[in-house]
């Protein structure tokens, strides 16, 4: 979460950190040579896609628009993680979780100590 502190956020270190995490997770999957990797088109995955293409080959990495059930499950997982820090979503926005993103970010920024809450093994 340190990457979202004002000084680091401006440097966009979260982009290389997300690439590092995604690369590690992908390596742990032990993919078969013919398996493709689909990543969201969101800019936060741009560096990850570059690194994955270097490691796995251009043809195996596909940028996709995440919608439907995949989007719903991703949003639920995100909400669960931020709730672990003590966040309670706005009731009227529960139906549109993605629309609450900036509310969640303001909540985190209001108390930087929340961002220090780390699970064992997580990176600071």
VMD Tcl script that draws the C-alpha trace (Angstrom):
set ca {
  {0.00 0.00 0.00}
  {2.99 2.32 0.30}
  {2.85 2.83 -3.44}
  {-0.34 4.86 -2.98}
  {1.26 7.37 -0.63}
  {1.43 10.79 -2.33}
  {5.19 10.90 -3.01}
  {5.35 7.35 -4.38}
  {2.00 7.56 -6.17}
  {3.30 10.43 -8.32}
  {6.28 8.31 -9.31}
  {3.87 5.54 -10.40}
  {5.88 2.85 -8.63}
  {2.64 0.89 -8.24}
  {2.87 0.05 -11.95}
  {6.18 -1.77 -11.62}
  {5.03 -3.34 -8.34}
  {1.88 -4.68 -9.98}
  {4.05 -6.04 -12.82}
  {6.31 -7.76 -10.28}
  {3.38 -9.32 -8.42}
  {1.61 -10.46 -11.60}
  {4.84 -11.94 -12.98}
  {5.43 -13.87 -9.76}
  {1.84 -15.12 -9.67}
  {2.01 -16.17 -13.31}
  {5.27 -18.04 -12.73}
  {3.67 -19.91 -9.82}
  {0.93 -21.21 -12.13}
  {3.41 -23.40 -14.04}
  {1.60 -22.74 -17.30}
  {1.78 -25.16 -20.18}
  {3.56 -23.77 -23.27}
  {0.27 -23.50 -25.20}
  {-1.67 -21.67 -22.46}
  {-2.53 -18.01 -22.99}
  {-2.52 -15.36 -20.28}
  {-5.38 -12.85 -20.35}
  {-4.89 -9.55 -18.54}
  {-7.22 -6.63 -18.08}
  {-6.77 -3.71 -20.49}
  {-6.47 -1.30 -17.55}
  {-3.27 0.76 -17.56}
  {-2.18 -0.68 -14.20}
  {-1.45 -3.90 -16.13}
  {0.55 -2.27 -18.95}
  {3.98 -2.96 -17.41}
  {2.88 -6.46 -16.43}
  {1.85 -7.22 -20.00}
  {5.26 -6.04 -21.26}
  {7.08 -8.25 -18.76}
  {4.84 -11.24 -19.46}
  {5.40 -10.86 -23.20}
  {9.16 -10.88 -22.61}
  {8.91 -13.99 -20.45}
  {6.22 -15.96 -22.28}
  {6.13 -14.59 -25.81}
  {4.07 -11.98 -27.58}
  {1.44 -14.41 -28.88}
  {0.54 -15.83 -25.44}
  {-0.44 -12.54 -23.79}
  {-3.90 -11.17 -24.58}
  {-5.27 -7.89 -23.23}
  {-8.99 -8.21 -22.60}
  {-11.88 -6.17 -21.27}
  {-12.96 -7.78 -18.00}
  {-16.75 -7.87 -17.77}
  {-19.55 -9.98 -16.41}
  {-18.81 -12.63 -13.81}
  {-15.04 -12.08 -13.90}
  {-15.51 -8.38 -13.14}
  {-18.04 -9.10 -10.40}
  {-15.74 -11.61 -8.68}
  {-12.76 -9.26 -8.93}
  {-14.73 -6.41 -7.38}
  {-15.96 -8.65 -4.56}
  {-12.38 -9.77 -3.81}
  {-11.21 -6.15 -3.76}
  {-14.04 -5.12 -1.41}
  {-13.23 -8.06 0.87}
  {-9.58 -7.00 1.05}
  {-10.34 -3.37 1.84}
  {-12.96 -4.45 4.40}
  {-10.16 -6.36 6.13}
  {-8.64 -2.92 6.73}
  {-11.90 -1.71 8.30}
  {-13.61 -0.06 5.32}
  {-17.38 -0.19 5.06}
  {-18.73 0.50 1.57}
  {-21.40 3.10 0.98}
  {-24.74 1.29 0.99}
  {-26.07 3.10 -2.08}
  {-22.94 2.15 -4.01}
  {-22.86 -1.53 -3.10}
  {-24.57 -2.35 -6.39}
  {-21.94 -0.41 -8.34}
  {-18.76 -1.40 -6.54}
  {-16.39 -0.04 -9.17}
  {-17.96 3.41 -8.80}
  {-16.85 3.41 -5.14}
  {-13.15 3.20 -5.95}
  {-12.38 6.87 -5.30}
  {-14.42 6.81 -2.08}
  {-12.27 3.87 -0.96}
  {-9.06 5.66 -1.92}
  {-10.09 8.79 0.02}
  {-10.88 6.58 3.01}
  {-7.38 5.06 2.87}
  {-5.70 8.45 2.42}
  {-7.59 9.92 5.40}
  {-5.66 7.64 7.76}
  {-2.25 6.55 6.43}
  {-1.88 4.08 9.32}
  {-4.55 1.92 7.68}
  {-2.14 1.35 4.84}
  {0.45 0.00 7.25}
  {-1.82 -2.91 8.06}
  {-0.06 -5.73 6.28}
  {-0.50 -9.45 6.33}
  {2.50 -11.67 7.02}
  {4.51 -12.14 3.85}
  {3.12 -9.05 2.13}
  {5.44 -6.40 0.71}
  {5.59 -2.93 2.23}
}
mol new
graphics top color blue
foreach p $ca { graphics top sphere $p radius 0.5 }
foreach p [lrange $ca 0 end-1] q [lrange $ca 1 end] { graphics top cylinder $p $q radius 0.2 }
display resetview
